[in-house]
Amino acid sequence: MTKTKRSEQEFRPAKKSLGQNFLVDPNYISKIVDALEIGEDETIIEIGPGRGAITEYLVESGANVVAIELDRDIVSILRQQFASSKNVSIVEADATGVDFERLLEDQKPKTKGQSQSIKLVANLPYYVSTPILQHLATQRHLFARLVLMFQKEVVDRITAKPGSSDRGFLTVLTEAAFDVEKLFDVPPNAFQPVPKVTSSVAIFRPKENKIKDEEKFRKLISMAFAQKRKTILNNLKTVYPNASDSLVRGEIDPTRRAESISLEEWQRLFLAIY
């Protein structure tokens, strides 16, 4: 593969304020790109391209690439780096607030036609894990699959089973929106600068919406996990006057804690409350 020249950017220091740790190991970069299973004439949205390591592989694949970067300094360098590549657009934006459907409409003239499917890839810092997953969940109908990298503890939380102490609001929210498959861990030495934690990569496959009002569902889950040591009834009764009766109708023991409840039980409880 012919690599794009990026010497100017390789020496640019990472910004701690943005949680920047740039993936530099080509073996893991290749594994992430392979997990996307890029087909002919697909569009790939990349969140946080950083130094463009994954972006280079995406561009070489022939896909239509839309890279969203928050750091203005990096945006400028990336636009120079990929100036000769007609199948990539560098967009300066905060991905937690991007309307992806509108973004794709705006990018159509710059890509090579109507794409068969849209996929998303991202290396996400810890501090945006919850807001970005909530945002992606609301727009998941746009994507065929998402390949996301978080700190390992975030993926462990996302994939925690009922009864696990790792299970929380983010677990249930993600489980309701996606089928999640953890793929592999990425060691600290695969990044520059080297972080103190291990990362993990997972595939997120969007699920059909089974909740009539996802905003109300998120509120229910948030309230239920407000204080994890309390029973679900004690967490919910101050917000939902009908909590006790709803738990009975949902066939859920009111003395249980939120971390013990399965997605199917959450869906039953939501229907009972609303």
SVG drawing of the C-alpha trace seen along z (x, -y; Angstrom):
<svg xmlns="http://www.w3.org/2000/svg" viewBox="-50 -25 58 37">
<polyline fill="none" stroke="black" stroke-width="0.4" points="0.0,0.0 1.3,-3.5 1.4,-5.6 0.5,-9.3 3.2,-11.6 2.5,-12.8 5.9,-13.8 4.6,-17.2 1.9,-15.6 3.9,-12.7 5.9,-15.2 2.8,-17.1 2.3,-16.6 -1.0,-15.1 -3.4,-17.2 -4.2,-15.8 -7.3,-18.0 -8.8,-16.0 -7.7,-12.6 -5.5,-12.1 -3.6,-8.9 -2.8,-8.1 -2.9,-4.5 0.4,-3.8 0.7,0.0 0.0,1.1 -1.1,4.6 -4.0,3.3 -4.8,0.6 -5.2,3.4 -7.3,5.5 -9.7,2.6 -10.1,1.9 -10.6,5.6 -13.4,5.7 -15.3,3.1 -15.6,5.6 -15.5,2.7 -17.5,3.5 -17.7,1.8 -18.7,-1.8 -19.4,-2.1 -19.1,-5.2 -17.0,-5.0 -17.4,-7.7 -14.3,-8.0 -14.6,-9.8 -11.3,-11.2 -8.9,-10.4 -6.0,-12.0 -2.8,-11.5 -4.7,-9.8 -3.3,-6.3 -6.6,-4.5 -7.8,-7.1 -4.9,-6.1 -6.1,-2.5 -9.7,-3.6 -8.7,-5.9 -6.6,-3.1 -9.6,-0.7 -11.5,-2.9 -14.3,-3.7 -15.9,-7.1 -14.4,-8.5 -15.8,-11.2 -13.4,-11.9 -14.7,-14.0 -12.1,-15.8 -12.6,-18.2 -9.0,-19.5 -8.7,-22.4 -4.9,-22.0 -5.2,-18.4 -8.0,-19.3 -5.7,-21.7 -2.9,-19.1 -5.2,-16.3 -6.6,-18.4 -3.1,-19.0 -2.2,-15.3 -5.1,-14.1 -5.4,-17.0 -4.8,-14.7 -7.3,-12.0 -10.7,-12.6 -12.6,-10.0 -12.1,-11.7 -13.6,-14.7 -12.2,-16.1 -14.9,-17.7 -14.2,-19.9 -16.9,-19.1 -17.7,-17.6 -19.1,-14.2 -21.3,-14.1 -23.5,-16.7 -23.3,-15.8 -26.5,-15.1 -25.0,-12.2 -27.9,-12.0 -27.5,-15.7 -23.7,-15.3 -24.0,-12.5 -26.4,-14.6 -23.9,-17.5 -21.0,-15.2 -22.7,-13.6 -21.3,-15.9 -17.8,-15.2 -18.1,-11.4 -18.3,-9.1 -22.0,-8.3 -24.7,-6.7 -23.2,-4.3 -24.6,-0.8 -24.1,-1.1 -22.6,-3.3 -20.2,-2.2 -18.5,-4.0 -15.1,-3.6 -13.7,-5.4 -11.0,-5.5 -12.8,-7.2 -11.3,-8.7 -12.9,-7.8 -14.6,-11.1 -16.8,-10.9 -17.8,-7.2 -21.2,-7.8 -22.3,-10.9 -21.1,-9.5 -22.7,-6.1 -26.0,-7.8 -25.7,-9.9 -24.9,-7.0 -27.7,-5.0 -30.2,-7.7 -28.9,-7.6 -28.1,-3.9 -30.6,-3.3 -28.1,-5.0 -25.3,-2.4 -24.7,1.2 -22.1,1.6 -19.8,-0.3 -16.3,0.6 -15.4,-1.3 -12.4,-1.3 -12.7,-2.4 -10.7,-1.8 -11.0,1.8 -13.0,1.0 -15.7,-0.8 -16.1,2.3 -16.2,4.5 -19.0,2.3 -20.9,2.3 -20.9,6.1 -21.5,6.8 -24.2,9.5 -27.1,9.1 -25.8,9.6 -22.3,8.2 -21.2,5.2 -19.9,3.7 -23.4,3.5 -24.9,0.0 -26.8,-2.7 -24.4,-2.6 -24.7,1.2 -28.5,1.2 -28.6,-1.8 -26.1,-0.1 -27.7,3.3 -31.1,1.9 -29.6,0.3 -26.9,2.7 -25.7,6.3 -22.1,5.9 -19.2,8.3 -15.9,7.7 -13.1,8.5 -9.7,7.9 -7.7,5.8 -5.1,3.3 -2.0,2.8 -0.8,-0.6 2.4,-0.4 0.3,-0.4 -0.4,-4.1 1.6,-7.3 1.8,-8.7 1.6,-5.5 -1.6,-5.5 -1.7,-3.9 -4.6,-1.6 -5.4,1.2 -8.0,0.5 -10.6,2.9 -12.2,3.0 -15.8,4.1 -18.3,4.4 -21.7,2.7 -24.5,4.0 -27.6,1.8 -30.9,3.3 -34.4,2.5 -36.1,0.0 -38.4,1.9 -39.0,-1.1 -41.7,-3.6 -40.0,-6.5 -36.2,-6.1 -35.8,-9.3 -38.2,-8.1 -36.5,-4.8 -33.1,-6.5 -34.7,-8.4 -36.0,-5.2 -32.6,-3.5 -30.8,-6.6 -33.1,-6.9 -32.9,-3.1 -29.1,-3.3 -29.0,-6.6 -27.7,-4.9 -26.6,-1.3 -26.7,-0.1 -30.4,-0.9 -33.1,1.4 -34.8,0.6 -38.0,-0.4 -36.2,-2.9 -34.5,-4.4 -37.7,-4.7 -40.4,-5.6 -39.5,-9.2 -39.8,-9.8 -42.5,-7.3 -45.5,-7.2 -46.6,-4.0 -43.2,-2.3 -44.4,0.4 -47.4,1.5 -45.4,1.3 -42.7,3.6 -45.4,6.1 -46.9,5.9 -43.5,6.3 -42.9,9.4 -39.8,7.9 -39.0,8.2 -38.9,4.7 -36.1,5.6 -33.7,6.4 -30.9,4.0 -30.8,2.5 -27.6,4.3 -29.5,7.7 -32.2,6.9 -32.0,8.1 -32.9,6.1 -36.1,8.0 -37.2,7.1 -36.3,3.5 -38.5,3.5 -41.4,5.0 -41.0,2.5 -41.0,-0.4 -44.3,0.8 -45.7,1.2 -44.7,-2.3 -45.7,-4.1"/>
</svg>
